[in-house]
Amino acid sequence: MKSTILAFVVVLLLVCFLLVVAKSVSARRVKDVEKSSPFECGFDPYGSGRFPFSLQFFLVAILFLLFDLEIALIYPLATFKAGYMSVSASISSFMFLIIVLFGLIHEWNEGSLQWKS
């Protein structure tokens, strides 16, 4: 079993190394400034190529990712029956739920969950 895992890791590292070498060998050396500038149908751009975005959307996306990850970690706990979990597993899952609850309360008190108009 250990030799299979070791062989897999060696092959994985070898493939990664070969991909890095192939990228560096085949890369173009000359960078053209015109190719990296913004282009609008042959005309000079009217404004900046970057558009501002609402920070509220960013905060909601980060909160969604955090709580989505927490739900993914909590989901397997729901599949266990209470009799099959050890005491340490029960305590650690309870502590995790308490930390998630405190995080939710903190975000609520900070006003991050309120949509500002």
VMD Tcl script that draws the C-alpha trace (Angstrom):
set ca {
  {0.00 0.00 0.00}
  {2.77 2.42 0.91}
  {4.65 1.66 -2.31}
  {1.54 2.45 -4.36}
  {1.10 5.81 -2.65}
  {4.80 6.56 -3.02}
  {4.69 5.69 -6.73}
  {1.64 7.93 -7.18}
  {3.37 10.86 -5.46}
  {6.54 10.36 -7.51}
  {4.59 10.27 -10.77}
  {2.60 13.34 -9.72}
  {5.75 15.30 -8.92}
  {7.35 14.19 -12.18}
  {4.34 15.34 -14.20}
  {4.31 18.70 -12.39}
  {8.01 19.16 -13.06}
  {7.60 18.29 -16.74}
  {4.71 20.75 -17.10}
  {6.76 23.56 -15.55}
  {9.71 22.79 -17.82}
  {7.48 22.63 -20.90}
  {5.91 25.98 -20.00}
  {9.24 27.69 -19.51}
  {10.71 26.26 -22.72}
  {7.73 27.15 -24.90}
  {7.08 30.62 -23.43}
  {7.45 33.64 -25.65}
  {10.23 35.91 -24.55}
  {9.10 39.18 -26.19}
  {6.25 41.03 -24.52}
  {4.35 43.48 -26.66}
  {2.88 46.50 -24.86}
  {0.14 46.91 -27.45}
  {-1.11 43.38 -26.96}
  {-1.58 43.90 -23.24}
  {-3.39 47.25 -23.56}
  {-7.23 47.43 -23.53}
  {-8.89 47.32 -26.93}
  {-12.30 48.67 -27.92}
  {-12.98 47.99 -31.59}
  {-9.85 49.76 -32.75}
  {-10.52 52.96 -30.81}
  {-8.80 54.25 -27.73}
  {-10.72 53.25 -24.60}
  {-13.07 55.84 -23.13}
  {-12.33 55.01 -19.54}
  {-10.45 52.66 -17.35}
  {-10.45 48.98 -18.15}
  {-11.41 48.26 -14.56}
  {-14.88 48.85 -13.20}
  {-15.54 49.43 -9.51}
  {-17.66 46.86 -7.74}
  {-19.68 47.07 -4.60}
  {-17.83 45.99 -1.49}
  {-21.12 44.65 -0.15}
  {-21.20 42.01 -2.92}
  {-17.66 40.98 -2.01}
  {-18.50 40.67 1.70}
  {-21.62 38.63 0.99}
  {-19.61 36.32 -1.29}
  {-16.94 35.80 1.37}
  {-19.58 35.13 4.04}
  {-21.32 32.69 1.71}
  {-18.08 30.79 1.12}
  {-17.30 30.63 4.83}
  {-20.72 29.41 5.89}
  {-20.95 27.06 2.90}
  {-17.67 25.45 3.95}
  {-18.95 25.17 7.50}
  {-22.13 23.48 6.29}
  {-20.03 21.05 4.26}
  {-18.11 20.21 7.42}
  {-21.26 19.89 9.53}
  {-23.17 17.71 7.05}
  {-21.35 14.43 7.86}
  {-22.20 14.93 11.54}
  {-25.89 14.68 10.72}
  {-25.41 11.23 9.18}
  {-23.95 9.74 12.38}
  {-26.26 8.32 14.96}
  {-25.72 9.60 18.48}
  {-24.84 6.14 19.79}
  {-22.05 5.58 17.28}
  {-20.09 8.77 17.96}
  {-17.40 8.72 20.61}
  {-17.42 11.26 23.41}
  {-14.47 13.18 21.96}
  {-16.14 13.33 18.53}
  {-19.35 14.58 20.11}
  {-17.51 17.26 22.10}
  {-15.49 18.43 19.10}
  {-18.58 18.62 16.87}
  {-20.44 20.52 19.59}
  {-17.52 22.96 19.93}
  {-17.47 23.43 16.14}
  {-21.19 24.24 16.16}
  {-20.67 26.73 19.00}
  {-17.87 28.46 17.06}
  {-20.09 28.66 13.96}
  {-22.92 30.08 16.06}
  {-20.63 32.71 17.61}
  {-19.39 33.62 14.11}
  {-22.96 34.09 12.91}
  {-23.83 36.23 15.94}
  {-20.71 38.34 15.38}
  {-21.54 38.89 11.70}
  {-25.10 39.82 12.65}
  {-23.90 42.33 15.27}
  {-21.35 43.83 12.86}
  {-24.13 44.45 10.34}
  {-22.50 42.41 7.59}
  {-25.74 40.56 6.97}
  {-27.74 43.79 6.54}
  {-27.95 45.02 2.97}
  {-26.95 48.69 2.84}
  {-28.73 50.77 0.23}
}
mol new
graphics top color blue
foreach p $ca { graphics top sphere $p radius 0.5 }
foreach p [lrange $ca 0 end-1] q [lrange $ca 1 end] { graphics top cylinder $p $q radius 0.2 }
display resetview
